[in-house]
């Protein structure tokens, strides 16, 4: 079946968890941070079931702490976490070689903050030829308007703005998919 090239394919996807660290999450709107964490956990569970690679980053962990426990507990065992001081994940030592090693071109971004690390990572990856999908209900900024304008800017630069349910259904593509039952329970 011939479909639009912007639909996600589980065999071409990489899930990137950007800076989901405790001290950073603590300054986000509590409800937004909780939604981001819950939706990210659902995406991580689906990624494990579908053998989708996961990469994670931590922005200056000496100051902002490690990846949130709820996220760490759901990372696949082989998921590397890259420390960084650059705002874009592309600037993290080892990140690009790990991404290139997957030989996949569809990048699904979740994390924080939308107007800083998500934005800069997405724009860098687009320039490098990747198709970037930003999961709007799995990202945060301290201020809602910062997230809003970051999403507008990203969309204008050819990032695909999506939500976690769309990602899950695009990875499955069909209710007859063998993992449909296990993944459909992740929908809230």
Secondary structure, DSSP 8 states (H G I E B T S, - for coil): ----TTS--GGGEEEEEE--BHHHHTTS-HHHHHHHHHHHHHHHHHHHHTT-EEEEEEESHHHH-SB-HHHHTTS-TT--EEEESSSSGGGSTTHHHHHHHHT--EEEEEEE-IIIIIHHHHHHHHHTT-EEEEEEEEEE-SSHHHHHHHHHHHHHTT-EEE-HHHHHHHHH-STTSTTHHHHHTT--
